[in-house]
Amino acid sequence: MQRQVSEEDPLAAQQSAEQSAKALAGEVVDHRFKALPPDAEGLTVGALAAERRNLFTGGFTTPVLALSAESVEANLALLETYAERHGLAFAPHGKTSMSPQLFARQLEHGAWGITAAVPHQARVYRAHGIRRIFLANELVDAVALRWLAGELDADPDFAFACYVDSVRGVELMDEALRAADAVRPVDVVVELGAGQSARTGARTEADCAAVADAVAAASTLRLVGVAGYEGEVPDATPERVREWLRRLVALAADFDAAGRFTALADGEEIVVSAGGSAWFDAVADVFAEIPALSRPALKLLRSGAYVSHDDGHYRHLTPFNRVPEEGALQPAFRLWAQVVSRPTAEQAFVNAGKRDAAYDLDLPEAQAVRSARDGSVRPATGITVSGLSDQHGWVRTDADAGLEVGDWLGMGLSHPCTSFDKWQLIPLVEADGTVTDYIRTFF
């Protein structure tokens, strides 16, 4: 990726993102934000955070989604250490949280940049000071390309790259950038598909070469590497994932041997990128095998769900289950809802449903009960979330579960992406219930 920046660029990028995140503290609290205390209306987010209210006694209404401050910090530190240990650059996928505050924390913890999937996300990133964006998708929208050209031409410190996987896509990009009178070429990486029935990506090495030839013929584009997503390998096993990753590495080496990266300037690196949240151990292993190229390789990992982890899908998929000696991620989300109905000894209803909780992969997991009588907290033994309506959670209980109307039920969630995008302002909560900050999202 183009680097018309100084040696201090990573620090400058981090500071820019931090300044933008701090500016969010000036936003006014009002009816737009679910669960925040009604008596806080009119305060700024920063002023409310400074009050350090308690999530349970500080006037918050239910349902309320909380993010564990300790777990977020532990997860940030763990992936920073993991990337450093394995010689990986790290551009976590921002689509998970769409939170400038968390982007700033990720950069603080060594992230090279932030990954995006669609132009809107890139616009949010730019509005909040992100200087390096890796768009892990094809980009053929003429309007978005015109915006991108303007951003690149206006800011020499802005570095950007995106996927290409077809000759037609390259033609559309070239047409749009020419029409926009783009000055700086757009950096692209050829995407290798993970299989014939996988998602995007050129299916064969010959297809990849044809796309690279088209890029070479377009003065508005510059080939800087190869990339793909191993999470789409059909019937994935460790062996199949590593086999595909070795194809990706071999493609980079073949392109380099064929002189396809000659447009890179001295000091620039060849991008080789992969890595979702399920197979980054395989990515680390295979990327360690990248042979010597004509210039250094930027081994770019893109895992994003780690920042909050979860109590379902990613708890089962995380590579740390296979390499426990490397550490363990901590689930950071807990959704608190109140029992509003207890019609039978085996059934209860809470006031959180599909509008509040992720349910696309797994239902919420009942974990804790906070008594409305004395504020004590106990494990949610004998309590199961069995379904969700729009604004109700269906709960099955053992007859002796002791769940009463008015109690708060704390639930773990599955799939961070669809948990974050249901909440615009999320309390960041310490273990004792103290709210230290509010995480703003932009979906």
C-alpha positions as CSV (number, residue, x, y, z in Angstrom):
1,M,0.0,0.0,0.0
2,Q,1.2,3.5,-0.7
3,R,3.1,5.1,2.1
4,Q,3.8,8.8,1.5
5,V,4.2,9.3,5.3
6,S,7.0,9.6,7.8
7,E,8.5,7.0,10.1
8,E,6.2,8.3,12.9
9,D,3.1,7.5,10.8
10,P,1.8,4.7,13.2
11,L,1.9,7.1,16.2
12,A,0.3,9.9,14.2
13,A,-2.4,7.6,13.0
14,Q,-3.1,6.4,16.6
15,Q,-3.2,10.0,17.8
16,S,-5.6,11.1,15.1
17,A,-8.0,8.2,15.9
18,E,-7.7,9.0,19.7
19,Q,-8.6,12.6,19.2
20,S,-11.6,11.7,17.1
21,A,-12.8,9.2,19.7
22,K,-12.4,11.8,22.5
23,A,-14.6,14.2,20.5
24,L,-17.5,11.7,20.9
25,A,-17.6,12.5,24.6
26,G,-19.2,15.8,23.6
27,E,-22.3,14.1,22.2
28,V,-25.5,14.9,24.1
29,V,-27.4,12.1,25.8
30,D,-31.0,11.9,24.9
31,H,-33.9,9.6,23.8
32,R,-31.8,8.2,20.8
33,F,-29.8,5.9,23.1
34,K,-31.5,2.9,24.6
35,A,-31.3,2.2,28.3
36,L,-29.5,5.3,29.4
37,P,-30.8,7.0,32.6
38,P,-33.7,9.3,31.8
39,D,-32.3,11.8,34.3
40,A,-29.1,12.0,32.3
41,E,-30.8,13.6,29.3
42,G,-29.0,16.8,28.3
43,L,-25.6,15.7,29.8
44,T,-22.8,15.0,27.4
45,V,-21.6,11.5,27.2
46,G,-18.3,12.6,28.8
47,A,-20.1,14.2,31.7
48,L,-22.2,11.1,32.3
49,A,-19.2,8.8,32.1
50,A,-17.5,11.0,34.7
51,E,-20.3,10.3,37.2
52,R,-19.3,6.6,37.2
53,R,-22.8,5.4,37.8
54,N,-23.5,1.9,38.7
55,L,-25.2,-0.2,35.9
56,F,-27.7,-1.7,38.4
57,T,-28.5,1.3,40.7
58,G,-27.6,4.3,38.6
59,G,-30.9,4.8,36.8
60,F,-30.4,2.6,33.7
61,T,-33.5,1.1,32.2
62,T,-33.8,-2.5,31.0
63,P,-32.9,-4.0,28.7
64,V,-29.3,-2.7,28.8
65,L,-26.3,-4.1,27.0
66,A,-23.0,-4.0,28.9
67,L,-19.5,-4.4,27.7
68,S,-16.9,-5.6,30.2
69,A,-14.0,-3.2,30.5
70,E,-11.7,-5.9,31.8
71,S,-12.5,-8.4,29.1
72,V,-12.1,-5.8,26.3
73,E,-8.7,-4.8,27.7
74,A,-7.6,-8.4,28.0
75,N,-8.7,-9.2,24.4
76,L,-6.9,-6.2,23.0
77,A,-3.7,-7.1,24.7
78,L,-3.9,-10.8,23.8
79,L,-4.2,-10.2,20.0
80,E,-1.5,-7.5,20.1
81,T,0.9,-10.1,21.7
82,Y,-0.2,-12.8,19.4
83,A,0.5,-10.7,16.3
84,E,3.8,-9.6,17.5
85,R,4.8,-13.2,18.5
86,H,4.0,-14.5,15.0
87,G,5.4,-11.5,13.0
88,L,2.0,-10.4,11.7
89,A,0.7,-7.0,10.9
90,F,-2.8,-6.6,12.2
91,A,-5.8,-4.7,10.6
92,P,-8.7,-5.9,12.6
93,H,-12.1,-5.9,10.8
94,G,-13.9,-2.8,12.0
95,K,-17.3,-4.1,10.8
96,T,-17.6,-6.0,14.1
97,S,-18.0,-3.0,16.3
98,M,-18.1,0.1,14.0
99,S,-16.8,2.0,17.1
100,P,-14.2,4.7,16.7
101,Q,-13.3,4.4,20.4
102,L,-12.5,0.7,19.9
103,F,-10.6,1.5,16.7
104,A,-8.5,3.9,18.7
105,R,-7.8,1.3,21.3
106,Q,-6.9,-1.3,18.6
107,L,-4.4,1.1,17.1
108,E,-3.0,1.8,20.6
109,H,-2.5,-1.9,20.9
110,G,-0.4,-2.2,17.7
111,A,-3.0,-2.4,14.9
112,W,-1.5,-1.4,11.6
113,G,-4.8,-0.1,10.3
114,I,-8.5,-1.1,10.2
115,T,-10.3,-3.4,7.7
116,A,-13.6,-2.4,6.1
117,A,-16.1,-4.3,3.9
118,V,-18.2,-1.6,2.2
119,P,-17.7,2.1,1.3
120,H,-19.9,3.4,4.1
121,Q,-17.6,1.8,6.7
122,A,-14.6,3.4,5.0
123,R,-16.4,6.8,5.2
124,V,-17.0,6.3,8.9
125,Y,-13.3,5.4,9.4
126,R,-12.1,8.5,7.6
127,A,-14.5,10.7,9.5
128,H,-12.9,9.4,12.7
129,G,-9.2,9.8,11.7
130,I,-8.3,6.3,10.4
131,R,-5.3,6.7,8.1
132,R,-4.9,3.1,6.8
133,I,-7.9,1.2,5.5
134,F,-7.9,-2.3,3.9
135,L,-11.2,-2.9,2.2
136,A,-11.6,-6.7,2.1
137,N,-14.1,-6.6,-0.7
138,E,-14.4,-5.6,-4.4
139,L,-15.2,-2.0,-5.0
140,V,-16.9,-1.1,-8.3
141,D,-19.4,1.6,-7.2
142,A,-18.6,4.7,-9.3
143,V,-19.9,7.1,-6.7
144,A,-17.8,5.4,-3.9
145,L,-14.8,5.4,-6.2
146,R,-15.2,9.1,-6.8
147,W,-15.3,9.7,-3.1
148,L,-12.2,7.5,-2.6
149,A,-10.3,9.3,-5.3
150,G,-11.1,12.6,-3.5
151,E,-9.9,11.3,-0.2
152,L,-6.6,9.9,-1.7
153,D,-5.9,13.1,-3.6
154,A,-6.6,15.4,-0.6
155,D,-4.6,13.5,1.9
156,P,-1.1,12.1,1.1
157,D,-1.0,10.3,4.4
158,F,-4.1,8.2,3.6
159,A,-3.3,4.6,2.6
160,F,-5.9,2.4,1.1
161,A,-6.2,-1.0,-0.7
162,C,-9.1,-3.1,-1.8
163,Y,-9.8,-6.5,-3.5
164,V,-10.1,-7.1,-7.2
165,D,-11.3,-10.5,-8.6
166,S,-12.4,-10.0,-12.2
167,V,-11.3,-8.2,-15.4
168,R,-14.7,-6.6,-15.6
169,G,-14.3,-5.2,-12.1
170,V,-11.0,-3.7,-13.0
171,E,-12.5,-2.1,-16.0
172,L,-15.3,-0.5,-13.9
173,M,-12.8,0.8,-11.4
174,D,-10.6,2.2,-14.1
175,E,-13.6,3.9,-15.8
176,A,-14.9,5.5,-12.6
177,L,-11.4,6.7,-11.5
178,R,-10.7,8.2,-14.9
179,A,-14.1,10.0,-14.8
180,A,-13.2,11.3,-11.3
181,D,-9.8,12.6,-12.6
182,A,-8.1,10.6,-9.9
183,V,-4.4,11.6,-9.4
184,R,-3.2,8.9,-7.1
185,P,-3.7,5.3,-8.3
186,V,-5.8,3.0,-6.1
187,D,-3.9,0.1,-4.6
188,V,-5.5,-3.3,-5.1
189,V,-4.8,-6.9,-4.2
190,V,-6.0,-9.9,-6.2
191,E,-8.4,-12.0,-4.2
192,L,-8.0,-15.7,-4.5
193,G,-11.3,-17.5,-3.9
194,A,-11.3,-20.2,-1.2
195,G,-12.9,-22.8,-3.5
196,Q,-15.4,-23.3,-6.3
197,S,-18.4,-22.9,-4.0
198,A,-16.9,-20.2,-1.9
199,R,-17.7,-16.5,-1.7
200,T,-15.9,-13.9,-3.8
201,G,-12.5,-14.3,-5.3
202,A,-11.0,-15.5,-8.6
203,R,-11.3,-19.2,-8.7
204,T,-8.0,-20.3,-10.3
205,E,-4.5,-19.0,-10.5
206,A,-5.0,-18.4,-14.2
207,D,-8.0,-16.3,-13.4
208,C,-5.9,-14.4,-10.8
209,A,-3.2,-13.8,-13.5
210,A,-5.8,-12.4,-15.9
211,V,-7.0,-10.0,-13.3
212,A,-3.4,-8.9,-12.5
213,D,-2.8,-8.3,-16.2
214,A,-5.9,-6.1,-16.3
215,V,-4.6,-4.1,-13.3
216,A,-1.2,-3.6,-15.0
217,A,-3.0,-2.1,-18.0
218,A,-5.0,0.4,-15.9
219,S,-3.0,3.5,-15.0
220,T,-5.5,4.3,-12.2
221,L,-4.7,1.1,-10.3
222,R,-1.6,-0.4,-8.7
223,L,-1.1,-4.1,-7.8
224,V,0.3,-4.4,-4.3
225,G,-0.4,-8.0,-3.2
226,V,-2.8,-10.9,-2.9
227,A,-5.5,-11.7,-0.3
228,G,-8.4,-13.9,0.5
229,Y,-10.6,-15.3,3.3
230,E,-9.9,-18.8,4.5
231,G,-13.1,-18.9,6.5
232,E,-14.9,-19.6,3.2
233,V,-12.9,-22.9,2.5
234,P,-15.7,-25.5,1.9
235,D,-15.9,-28.2,4.6
236,A,-13.1,-26.5,6.3
237,T,-10.6,-28.6,8.3
238,P,-7.1,-27.5,9.5
239,E,-5.6,-29.4,6.5
240,R,-7.9,-27.8,3.9
241,V,-7.4,-24.3,5.3
242,R,-3.7,-24.6,5.3
243,E,-3.8,-26.1,1.7
244,W,-5.6,-23.0,0.5
245,L,-3.4,-20.6,2.4
246,R,-0.4,-22.2,0.8
247,R,-2.0,-21.6,-2.6
248,L,-2.3,-17.9,-1.6
249,V,1.4,-17.7,-0.6
250,A,2.4,-19.5,-3.8
251,L,0.4,-17.0,-5.8
252,A,2.2,-14.1,-4.2
253,A,5.6,-15.7,-4.9
254,D,4.6,-16.4,-8.6
255,F,3.4,-12.8,-9.1
256,D,6.6,-11.6,-7.6
257,A,8.7,-13.8,-9.8
258,A,6.8,-12.6,-12.8
259,G,7.6,-9.0,-12.0
260,R,4.0,-8.0,-11.2
261,F,4.9,-5.8,-8.2
262,T,7.4,-3.5,-9.9
263,A,5.1,-0.5,-9.3
264,L,5.9,-0.7,-5.6
265,A,8.4,2.0,-4.5
266,D,11.6,1.3,-2.5
267,G,10.6,0.4,1.1
268,E,7.1,-0.7,0.2
269,E,6.0,-4.2,1.0
270,I,4.1,-6.9,-0.8
271,V,0.7,-7.4,0.9
272,V,-0.3,-11.0,1.7
273,S,-3.5,-10.9,3.7
274,A,-6.0,-13.4,5.2
275,G,-7.4,-14.2,8.6
276,G,-10.9,-14.2,10.0
277,S,-11.6,-15.1,13.6
278,A,-11.7,-18.9,13.2
279,W,-8.4,-19.8,11.6
280,F,-5.8,-17.2,12.5
281,D,-3.6,-19.9,13.9
282,A,-3.4,-21.5,10.5
283,V,-2.7,-18.1,8.9
284,A,0.2,-17.5,11.4
285,D,1.6,-21.0,10.6
286,V,1.5,-20.7,6.8
287,F,2.5,-17.1,6.6
288,A,5.6,-18.0,8.6
289,E,6.5,-20.1,5.5
290,I,6.4,-17.2,3.0
291,P,9.6,-17.4,1.0
292,A,12.0,-14.6,0.4
293,L,10.4,-12.2,-2.1
294,S,11.9,-9.3,-4.0
295,R,10.8,-7.0,-1.1
296,P,9.5,-7.7,2.4
297,A,6.0,-9.2,2.8
298,L,3.3,-7.4,4.8
299,K,1.7,-10.4,6.5
300,L,-1.7,-8.8,7.2
301,L,-4.2,-10.5,9.6
302,R,-7.7,-9.2,9.7
303,S,-9.6,-10.9,12.6
304,G,-12.2,-8.6,14.2
305,A,-14.5,-10.5,16.5
306,Y,-11.8,-10.9,19.2
307,V,-12.4,-7.4,20.6
308,S,-15.6,-8.6,22.4
309,H,-15.4,-12.3,21.7
310,D,-18.7,-14.0,22.6
311,D,-20.5,-16.7,24.5
312,G,-21.6,-18.8,21.5
313,H,-20.3,-19.0,17.9
314,Y,-16.8,-17.6,18.4
315,R,-16.4,-19.3,21.8
316,H,-16.6,-22.6,19.9
317,L,-14.6,-21.5,16.8
318,T,-11.7,-19.5,18.3
319,P,-8.2,-20.9,17.4
320,F,-7.2,-20.5,21.0
321,N,-9.2,-23.7,21.7
322,R,-6.6,-25.4,19.5
323,V,-3.6,-23.5,21.0
324,P,-4.5,-22.9,24.6
325,E,-0.9,-22.2,25.5
326,E,-1.2,-18.9,23.4
327,G,-3.9,-17.5,25.7
328,A,-7.7,-17.3,25.9
329,L,-10.2,-14.6,24.8
330,Q,-12.8,-13.4,27.2
331,P,-16.5,-12.9,26.3
332,A,-17.2,-9.2,27.0
333,F,-21.0,-8.8,26.3
334,R,-23.8,-9.3,28.8
335,L,-27.3,-8.3,28.1
336,W,-29.4,-7.5,31.2
337,A,-33.2,-7.8,30.9
338,Q,-35.9,-7.7,33.5
339,V,-38.4,-10.5,34.2
340,V,-41.8,-8.9,33.4
341,S,-44.0,-12.0,33.5
342,R,-44.0,-15.3,35.3
343,P,-47.2,-17.0,34.1
344,T,-46.2,-20.6,35.2
345,A,-43.5,-22.3,37.3
346,E,-41.8,-23.4,34.0
347,Q,-42.1,-20.2,32.0
348,A,-41.0,-16.6,32.3
349,F,-40.7,-13.6,30.0
350,V,-38.0,-10.9,30.0
351,N,-38.2,-7.5,28.2
352,A,-35.4,-8.1,25.7
353,G,-36.0,-9.6,22.3
354,K,-34.8,-9.5,18.7
355,R,-34.4,-5.7,18.7
356,D,-31.9,-6.0,21.5
357,A,-30.0,-9.4,21.2
358,A,-28.1,-11.1,18.5
359,Y,-30.0,-14.3,17.4
360,D,-28.8,-15.0,13.9
361,L,-26.4,-17.8,15.1
362,D,-27.5,-18.7,18.6
363,L,-30.0,-17.6,21.2
364,P,-28.8,-15.7,24.2
365,E,-27.4,-17.8,27.1
366,A,-28.9,-17.2,30.5
367,Q,-25.9,-16.7,32.9
368,A,-26.8,-14.7,36.0
369,V,-29.8,-13.5,38.0
370,R,-29.8,-10.3,40.0
371,S,-32.4,-10.4,42.7
372,A,-34.9,-7.5,42.7
373,R,-35.3,-8.1,46.5
374,D,-31.8,-7.6,47.7
375,G,-29.5,-7.1,44.7
376,S,-27.6,-10.3,45.2
377,V,-26.3,-12.1,42.0
378,R,-26.4,-15.8,41.5
379,P,-25.8,-18.2,38.6
380,A,-28.8,-18.7,36.3
381,T,-29.1,-22.4,37.2
382,G,-32.2,-24.1,35.7
383,I,-32.9,-21.1,33.4
384,T,-32.8,-21.3,29.5
385,V,-33.7,-18.7,26.9
386,S,-35.9,-20.7,24.5
387,G,-36.9,-18.1,21.9
388,L,-37.2,-14.4,21.1
389,S,-40.0,-12.2,19.9
390,D,-39.4,-8.6,18.9
391,Q,-39.4,-7.3,22.5
392,H,-39.7,-10.4,24.6
393,G,-37.4,-13.2,25.5
394,W,-39.0,-16.5,26.1
395,V,-37.5,-18.3,29.1
396,R,-37.9,-21.9,30.3
397,T,-37.2,-22.5,34.0
398,D,-37.0,-25.4,36.4
399,A,-39.7,-25.3,39.0
400,D,-37.2,-24.5,41.7
401,A,-35.3,-21.8,39.7
402,G,-36.5,-19.1,42.0
403,L,-36.9,-16.5,39.2
404,E,-39.3,-13.7,40.1
405,V,-40.9,-10.8,38.3
406,G,-38.6,-7.8,38.7
407,D,-35.4,-9.9,38.7
408,W,-32.7,-9.0,36.2
409,L,-31.5,-11.8,33.9
410,G,-28.0,-11.4,32.6
411,M,-27.4,-13.2,29.2
412,G,-24.3,-13.9,27.2
413,L,-24.6,-13.3,23.4
414,S,-23.4,-15.1,20.3
415,H,-22.0,-13.2,17.2
416,P,-20.4,-9.9,18.1
417,C,-21.2,-8.2,14.8
418,T,-25.0,-8.4,15.3
419,S,-24.7,-7.6,19.0
420,F,-22.9,-4.3,18.4
421,D,-25.2,-3.2,15.6
422,K,-28.3,-3.2,17.8
423,W,-26.9,-0.6,20.2
424,Q,-25.7,2.9,19.4
425,L,-24.2,3.7,22.8
426,I,-23.0,0.8,25.0
427,P,-22.0,1.2,28.7
428,L,-18.4,0.0,29.3
429,V,-18.7,-1.6,32.8
430,E,-16.1,-2.7,35.4
431,A,-16.6,-5.9,37.3
432,D,-18.3,-4.1,40.2
433,G,-20.9,-2.5,37.9
434,T,-19.2,0.9,37.6
435,V,-19.8,2.4,34.2
436,T,-16.5,4.1,33.1
437,D,-17.4,5.0,29.5
438,Y,-19.9,4.6,26.7
439,I,-19.0,2.9,23.4
440,R,-20.5,4.7,20.4
441,T,-21.3,2.7,17.2
442,F,-22.0,3.8,13.7
443,F,-23.9,1.2,11.6
